[in-house]
Amino acid sequence: MKDYSVIGTLVPKEAEGSCVYCNHCHPCPAGLDIALINKYYDLAKAGDSMAVGHYQKLEKNASDCIRCGHCNRRCPFHVDQMSRMQEIDAYFQQA
């Protein structure tokens, strides 16, 4: 397994806790495209109506998260993706 911890030393403070779609969280044991799920969520919240349709067409979405923590351990930006997947699922359930 590669160690991406050095990236954390290069991260601007304002990026801390925010998904920047870097894919360092991959591979997801459940097969989620975590970065793309986050991107569609952020775009949808910003008003991009097409993002909702793109999210809904994903093979796996936030509701498929198994909460194993693999992504959280690998994220150089310290994003709590397990919680974020719950938030994203709730958002798109209402969309």
C-alpha positions as CSV (number, residue, x, y, z in Angstrom):
1,M,0.0,0.0,0.0
2,K,1.3,3.4,-0.9
3,D,1.7,6.1,1.8
4,Y,0.1,9.4,0.8
5,S,0.6,11.1,4.1
6,V,3.1,13.5,2.7
7,I,0.3,15.1,0.7
8,G,-1.2,16.3,3.9
9,T,1.8,18.5,4.5
10,L,1.2,20.2,1.1
11,V,-2.5,20.8,1.6
12,P,-3.8,24.4,2.0
13,K,-5.6,24.8,5.3
14,E,-8.9,25.8,3.6
15,A,-8.9,22.3,1.9
16,E,-8.8,20.5,5.2
17,G,-12.0,18.4,5.6
18,S,-13.1,19.0,2.0
19,C,-13.2,16.4,-0.7
20,V,-11.1,17.6,-3.7
21,Y,-11.8,14.5,-5.8
22,C,-8.2,13.4,-5.7
23,N,-9.0,9.6,-5.5
24,H,-6.5,8.9,-2.8
25,C,-9.4,7.2,-1.0
26,H,-9.6,4.5,-3.7
27,P,-10.0,1.7,-4.1
28,C,-13.3,1.4,-2.2
29,P,-14.0,-2.1,-1.0
30,A,-17.6,-1.6,-1.9
31,G,-16.8,-0.4,-5.4
32,L,-18.0,3.2,-4.9
33,D,-16.5,6.0,-7.0
34,I,-16.1,8.2,-4.0
35,A,-14.7,11.2,-5.7
36,L,-17.4,11.2,-8.4
37,I,-20.1,10.8,-5.9
38,N,-18.7,13.8,-4.0
39,K,-18.4,15.8,-7.2
40,Y,-22.0,15.2,-8.2
41,Y,-23.2,16.1,-4.7
42,D,-21.2,19.3,-4.7
43,L,-22.4,20.2,-8.1
44,A,-26.1,19.4,-7.3
45,K,-25.9,21.5,-4.1
46,A,-24.5,24.4,-6.2
47,G,-27.6,24.2,-8.5
48,D,-26.4,22.0,-11.3
49,S,-29.6,20.0,-12.1
50,M,-27.8,17.7,-14.5
51,A,-25.6,16.4,-11.6
52,V,-28.7,14.7,-10.0
53,G,-29.3,12.7,-13.1
54,H,-25.6,11.7,-13.4
55,Y,-25.5,10.6,-9.8
56,Q,-28.7,8.5,-10.2
57,K,-27.1,6.7,-13.2
58,L,-24.0,5.6,-11.2
59,E,-23.7,1.9,-10.8
60,K,-23.2,2.3,-7.0
61,N,-24.1,5.4,-5.0
62,A,-23.7,6.7,-1.4
63,S,-26.3,4.3,-0.1
64,D,-24.0,1.4,-1.0
65,C,-21.3,2.6,1.5
66,I,-20.4,-0.3,3.9
67,R,-18.8,2.2,6.4
68,C,-15.6,0.2,6.6
69,G,-13.5,3.4,7.0
70,H,-10.9,2.6,4.3
71,C,-11.5,5.9,2.6
72,N,-11.2,7.9,5.8
73,R,-7.9,6.3,6.6
74,R,-6.5,7.1,3.2
75,C,-7.8,10.7,2.8
76,P,-4.9,13.3,3.0
77,F,-7.5,16.0,3.5
78,H,-9.1,14.2,6.5
79,V,-12.6,14.1,5.1
80,D,-15.0,11.9,7.0
81,Q,-16.3,10.1,4.0
82,M,-18.4,7.7,5.9
83,S,-20.5,10.5,7.4
84,R,-20.4,12.3,4.1
85,M,-21.9,9.3,2.3
86,Q,-24.8,9.3,4.7
87,E,-25.3,13.0,4.1
88,I,-25.1,12.5,0.3
89,D,-27.5,9.6,0.4
90,A,-30.0,11.7,2.4
91,Y,-29.7,14.6,0.0
92,F,-30.2,12.5,-3.2
93,Q,-33.1,10.6,-1.6
94,Q,-34.9,14.0,-1.5
95,A,-33.8,15.1,-5.0
